[in-house]
Amino acid sequence: MSRERIVSGEIISPEEESFILSLRPKKLNEYIGQRKLKEKLRVSVEAARQRGEACEHTLFYGPPGLGKTTLAHIVANEMDSSLVATSGPSLSRTGDLMGILTNLKEGDVLFIDEIHRLSPTIEEFIYPAMEDFKVDFVVDKGAFAKVINIPLKRFTLIGATTRAGLLSPPLRDRFGLYHHIDFYPPEELKEIIVRSASLLEVKIDAESALEIARRSRGTPRVANRLLRRVRDFVQVKGDGVINMELARKALDAEGIDSIGLDHLDRKFLKVIIEYYKGGPVGIEALGATLSEELDTLVDMVEPYLLKIGFLQRTKRGRMVSQDAVSHLGLKIDGSDQQSLFE
């Protein structure tokens, strides 16, 4: 069962995508958080600029909503070059990629989102483009087939993926730089929220910004989404100024608890605690019990629960921690359980 989750790191509508775009930082100096990554990126960009070359091919990997696309745009801006964006699933034919590659100018950035979903044919086609900046294009078929070698301008390929383990080794080895983007601490999310509120011309105090940050699951996209919902709430229920009381009421109304868990997260944990006595339990059994697709649970629910220590993946299955049990106000007791759906 698919549903729109306000705490999902994915973009949930085209309208939201344009909203996020308006808040996106354009230079490294404006980018908040990921300090080590930012410093490494600054060095590689500055070195490339001094040599008058394109940046090395770069791979950004990590959960959705943490800023991989934003960083690709920043690299292009810092290099004073253009960015051409596409995604792995949309490149189905070599002709599609051929048109993009031959139109790139010197130093341009080609950004491929969900690069782990490239087809094997497209992958093999892109190898010589990444290594030697040329492509071999086959014209005609059979006895009349000819290979035309087409040189390309030196460009930078930036790949983004939420599942780095699914990248084929030959493709992964052709990237010069690898950057892992991790979840953000609440203090950095608070800075992002204050910056976004300023751009939206919304008044917010530091305490309220931190409260929204704590419920944002370490994800800037979620933080900006929650800020938007809180802004709408205070516009209708208050005087347009975000304070602690209104921020809490708005987030509670959305079903987001004090650490960013929503209904599906709590239901997932409660099923393990009350149906399976805390685990271990297999993900297939959980999917069947919850009537949810396994991909939804593995990609959208589990990462944050693992990050905060509420869930453990073991060889025997999923297990919840005592912290998760305490947070939900439950007990692991097989003899006397209350219904979790009361």
Phi, psi and omega per residue, in radians:
M1 nan 2.028 3.133
S2 -1.585 2.561 3.124
R3 -2.659 2.716 3.071
E4 -1.369 2.130 3.130
R5 -1.958 2.164 -3.103
I6 -1.146 -0.425 -3.140
V7 -1.654 0.138 3.097
S8 -1.277 2.472 3.081
G9 -1.359 -0.164 3.140
E10 -1.372 2.700 2.967
I11 -1.188 2.276 -3.058
I12 -1.856 -0.065 3.054
S13 -2.885 2.655 3.089
P14 -1.047 -0.597 3.137
E15 -1.130 -0.680 3.100
E16 -1.177 -0.625 -3.140
E17 -1.044 -0.725 3.120
S18 -1.215 -0.574 3.091
F19 -1.138 -0.817 3.119
I20 -1.086 -0.666 -3.138
L21 -1.040 -0.635 -3.132
S22 -1.205 -0.342 -3.124
L23 -1.743 -0.078 -3.004
R24 -1.231 2.246 3.059
P25 -1.154 2.608 -3.056
K26 -1.884 -0.291 3.140
K27 -2.281 2.793 -3.134
L28 -1.049 -0.613 -3.135
N29 -1.115 -0.454 -3.124
E30 -1.542 -0.258 -3.065
Y31 -1.340 2.215 -3.087
I32 -1.758 2.341 3.060
G33 1.576 -3.104 3.139
Q34 0.873 0.908 -2.981
R35 -1.033 -0.806 -3.118
K36 -1.108 -0.787 3.114
L37 -1.054 -0.766 -3.095
K38 -1.083 -0.692 -3.128
E39 -1.193 -0.742 3.092
K40 -1.082 -0.732 -3.137
L41 -1.137 -0.695 3.138
R42 -1.067 -0.744 -3.126
V43 -1.130 -0.822 -3.095
S44 -1.163 -0.651 3.115
V45 -1.184 -0.792 -3.115
E46 -1.137 -0.698 3.120
A47 -1.097 -0.742 3.126
A48 -1.137 -0.702 3.120
R49 -1.112 -0.733 -3.123
Q50 -1.138 -0.599 3.118
R51 -1.449 -0.177 -3.097
G52 1.219 0.549 -3.119
E53 -2.018 2.952 2.993
A54 -1.321 2.672 3.067
C55 -1.117 2.781 3.019
E56 -1.137 2.683 3.043
H57 -1.090 2.370 -2.971
T58 -2.253 2.434 3.086
L59 -2.040 2.160 3.018
F60 -1.837 2.237 3.109
Y61 -2.369 2.586 -3.109
G62 2.722 3.048 -3.120
P63 -1.043 2.793 -3.130
P64 -1.181 2.612 3.026
G65 1.515 0.154 -3.066
L66 -1.726 -0.108 3.033
G67 2.034 0.355 -3.133
K68 -1.150 -0.806 3.117
T69 -1.140 -0.699 3.120
T70 -1.039 -0.767 -3.136
L71 -1.146 -0.615 3.089
A72 -1.094 -0.760 3.095
H73 -1.117 -0.664 -3.138
I74 -1.129 -0.749 3.109
V75 -1.015 -0.790 3.127
A76 -1.086 -0.744 3.131
N77 -1.141 -0.733 -3.139
E78 -1.140 -0.532 3.136
M79 -1.570 0.056 -3.109
D80 0.940 0.733 -3.132
S81 -2.219 3.035 -3.127
S82 -1.612 2.694 3.084
L83 -2.038 2.300 3.034
V84 -1.968 2.114 -3.049
A85 -1.906 2.410 3.037
T86 -2.612 -3.035 3.134
S87 -2.452 2.741 -3.103
G88 -0.945 -0.867 -3.098
P89 -1.125 -0.459 -3.075
S90 -1.411 -0.233 3.124
L91 -1.652 1.502 -3.064
S92 -1.687 -0.441 -3.114
R93 -2.152 2.595 3.122
T94 -1.090 -0.512 3.123
G95 -1.088 -0.616 3.105
D96 -1.063 -0.825 -3.110
L97 -1.242 -0.598 3.125
M98 -1.026 -0.775 3.136
G99 -1.099 -0.700 3.140
I100 -1.169 -0.835 -3.052
L101 -1.128 -0.725 -3.081
T102 -1.274 -0.304 3.114
N103 -1.624 -0.074 3.122
L104 -1.258 2.419 3.086
K105 -1.645 2.970 -3.133
E106 -0.979 2.179 3.077
G107 1.461 -0.024 -3.139
D108 -1.145 2.791 3.138
V109 -1.931 2.188 3.010
L110 -1.792 2.042 -3.111
F111 -1.848 2.123 3.104
I112 -2.017 1.896 3.082
D113 -1.403 2.696 -3.111
E114 0.863 0.857 -3.029
I115 -1.165 -0.349 3.108
H116 -1.194 -0.197 -3.126
R117 -1.741 0.243 3.038
L118 -1.158 2.485 3.090
S119 -1.284 2.698 3.126
P120 -0.972 -0.633 3.136
T121 -1.110 -0.797 3.136
I122 -1.158 -0.686 3.119
E123 -1.005 -0.876 -3.104
E124 -1.123 -0.566 3.136
F125 -1.202 -0.561 -3.040
I126 -1.480 -0.287 -3.108
Y127 -0.990 -0.951 3.138
P128 -1.125 -0.480 3.100
A129 -1.156 -0.690 3.140
M130 -1.285 -0.682 -3.038
E131 -1.469 -0.866 -2.989
D132 -2.012 0.020 -3.114
F133 0.941 0.896 3.043
K134 -2.670 2.778 3.058
V135 -2.330 2.576 3.081
D136 -1.816 2.019 -3.081
F137 -1.905 2.193 -3.103
V138 -1.599 2.203 3.119
V139 -1.939 2.409 -3.104
D140 1.170 -3.078 -3.089
K141 -2.397 2.886 3.060
G142 1.054 -2.348 -3.071
A143 -1.174 -0.357 -3.103
F144 -1.662 0.062 -3.083
A145 -1.151 2.374 3.079
K146 -2.292 2.506 3.090
V147 -1.804 2.089 3.112
I148 -1.815 2.167 3.128
N149 -1.588 2.046 -3.069
I150 -1.988 2.062 3.109
P151 -1.305 2.593 3.134
L152 -2.064 2.748 2.990
K153 -1.245 2.662 -3.136
R154 -1.241 2.120 -3.071
F155 -2.263 2.989 3.074
T156 -1.977 2.174 3.037
L157 -1.665 2.155 3.041
I158 -1.989 2.099 3.112
G159 -1.849 2.557 3.080
A160 -2.256 2.387 3.132
T161 -2.623 2.548 3.026
T162 -1.626 -0.151 -3.059
R163 -2.369 1.318 -3.081
A164 -1.058 -0.501 -3.131
G165 -1.144 -0.324 -3.137
L166 -1.536 -0.105 3.090
L167 -1.241 2.421 3.089
S168 -1.238 2.503 -3.141
P169 -0.936 -0.732 3.133
P170 -1.062 -0.654 3.125
L171 -1.252 -0.766 -3.128
R172 -1.057 -0.668 -3.095
D173 -1.208 -0.306 -3.111
R174 -1.512 -0.078 3.030
F175 -1.533 2.337 -3.136
G176 -1.450 -0.540 -3.080
L177 -2.185 2.400 3.086
Y178 -2.153 2.258 3.124
H179 -2.288 2.094 3.072
H180 -1.592 2.243 3.117
I181 -1.830 2.106 -3.066
D182 -1.818 2.967 3.073
F183 -1.044 2.621 -3.093
Y184 -1.613 2.493 3.009
P185 -1.250 2.752 -3.107
P186 -0.976 -0.594 -3.103
E187 -1.105 -0.696 3.129
E188 -1.280 -0.653 3.083
L189 -1.115 -0.608 3.097
K190 -1.052 -0.764 3.099
E191 -1.061 -0.723 3.135
I192 -1.108 -0.731 -3.131
I193 -1.146 -0.744 3.121
V194 -1.093 -0.738 3.113
R195 -1.107 -0.792 -3.133
S196 -1.120 -0.718 3.117
A197 -1.068 -0.665 3.110
S198 -1.109 -0.761 3.124
L199 -1.142 -0.562 3.131
L200 -1.505 -0.040 -3.117
E201 1.023 0.789 3.097
V202 -1.980 2.338 3.112
K203 -1.483 2.283 -3.141
I204 -2.584 2.454 3.103
D205 -1.619 2.875 -3.057
A206 -1.068 -0.651 -3.111
E207 -1.132 -0.753 3.140
S208 -1.194 -0.678 3.119
A209 -1.089 -0.690 3.120
L210 -1.185 -0.630 3.114
E211 -1.115 -0.763 3.084
I212 -1.114 -0.704 -3.130
A213 -1.068 -0.723 -3.123
R214 -1.091 -0.482 -3.091
R215 -1.703 0.153 -3.021
S216 -1.694 0.152 3.041
R217 1.009 0.512 3.093
G218 1.222 0.303 -2.993
T219 -2.153 2.054 -3.132
P220 -0.986 -0.676 -3.131
R221 -1.096 -0.708 3.110
V222 -1.177 -0.685 3.129
A223 -1.042 -0.795 3.131
N224 -1.170 -0.611 3.114
R225 -1.168 -0.769 3.132
L226 -1.156 -0.684 3.090
L227 -1.019 -0.723 -3.140
R228 -1.115 -0.742 3.124
R229 -1.158 -0.695 3.115
V230 -1.148 -0.714 3.106
R231 -1.014 -0.799 3.134
D232 -1.103 -0.704 -3.123
F233 -1.099 -0.834 -3.090
V234 -1.257 -0.412 3.088
Q235 -1.177 -0.620 -3.114
V236 -1.565 -0.763 -3.021
K237 -1.654 -0.263 -3.106
G238 -2.257 -2.583 -3.117
D239 -1.902 0.296 3.119
G240 1.576 -0.107 3.120
V241 -1.793 2.235 -3.094
I242 -1.463 2.054 3.008
N243 -2.078 3.054 -3.027
M244 -1.053 -0.789 -3.087
E245 -1.072 -0.823 -3.113
L246 -1.217 -0.641 3.121
A247 -1.067 -0.783 3.140
R248 -1.129 -0.756 3.139
K249 -1.082 -0.739 -3.118
A250 -1.117 -0.776 -3.103
L251 -1.266 -0.633 3.061
D252 -1.101 -0.687 3.129
A253 -1.107 -0.507 3.111
E254 -1.440 -0.082 3.134
G255 1.424 0.323 3.136
I256 -1.722 2.094 -3.075
D257 -1.470 -2.995 -2.957
S258 -1.133 -0.340 3.112
I259 -2.064 0.259 3.023
G260 1.622 0.178 3.093
L261 -1.424 2.426 3.074
D262 -1.880 -3.001 -3.049
H263 -1.019 -0.740 -3.093
L264 -1.177 -0.693 3.089
D265 -1.052 -0.834 -3.097
R266 -1.154 -0.694 3.124
K267 -1.114 -0.724 3.117
F268 -1.025 -0.840 -3.135
L269 -1.180 -0.717 -3.101
K270 -1.127 -0.636 3.120
V271 -1.105 -0.747 3.120
I272 -1.121 -0.712 -3.087
I273 -1.245 -0.837 -2.964
E274 -1.638 -0.522 3.109
Y275 -1.570 -0.598 -3.019
Y276 -2.094 0.300 3.046
K277 0.930 0.672 3.082
G278 1.578 -0.098 3.125
G279 1.718 -3.131 0.067
P280 -1.345 2.630 3.114
V281 -2.523 2.481 -3.132
G282 -1.260 2.637 -3.110
I283 -1.154 -0.523 3.116
E284 -1.152 -0.710 3.113
A285 -1.141 -0.675 3.104
L286 -1.138 -0.739 3.120
G287 -1.055 -0.730 3.132
A288 -1.183 -0.726 -3.128
T289 -1.136 -0.695 -3.080
L290 -1.540 -0.160 -3.036
S291 0.987 0.762 3.129
E292 -2.121 2.639 3.056
E293 -1.228 2.527 -3.104
L294 -1.085 -0.665 3.141
D295 -1.063 -0.666 3.119
T296 -1.076 -0.784 -3.115
L297 -1.200 -0.774 -3.060
V298 -1.255 -0.717 -3.028
D299 -1.604 -0.506 -2.986
M300 -1.976 -0.418 -3.096
V301 -1.794 -0.887 -2.989
E302 -1.159 -0.688 -3.036
P303 -0.932 -0.793 -3.110
Y304 -1.254 -0.658 3.114
L305 -1.133 -0.627 3.049
L306 -1.167 -0.734 -3.097
K307 -1.068 -0.715 -3.083
I308 -1.573 0.062 3.049
G309 1.411 0.267 3.126
F310 -1.465 -0.303 -3.050
L311 -2.356 2.548 3.051
Q312 -2.232 2.429 3.017
R313 -1.775 2.077 3.121
T314 -2.088 2.997 3.129
K315 -1.089 -0.486 -3.105
R316 -1.548 -0.219 3.136
G317 2.446 -2.909 -3.110
R318 -1.504 2.458 3.089
M319 -2.344 2.517 3.080
V320 -1.673 2.695 3.114
S321 -1.591 2.911 3.105
Q322 -1.119 -0.547 3.110
D323 -1.068 -0.688 3.125
A324 -1.162 -0.723 3.128
V325 -1.075 -0.792 -3.128
S326 -1.139 -0.736 -3.119
H327 -1.054 -0.647 -3.119
L328 -1.496 -0.088 3.127
G329 1.204 0.571 -3.113
L330 -1.951 3.058 3.030
K331 -2.335 2.508 3.048
I332 -1.549 1.746 -3.068
D333 -2.527 1.873 -3.057
G334 -1.230 -0.340 -3.036
S335 -1.519 -0.471 -3.041
D336 -2.477 1.571 -3.096
Q337 -1.975 2.456 3.005
Q338 -1.603 2.661 3.122
S339 -1.172 2.316 -3.117
L340 -1.379 -0.157 -3.138
F341 -1.866 0.373 3.110
E342 -1.152 nan nan
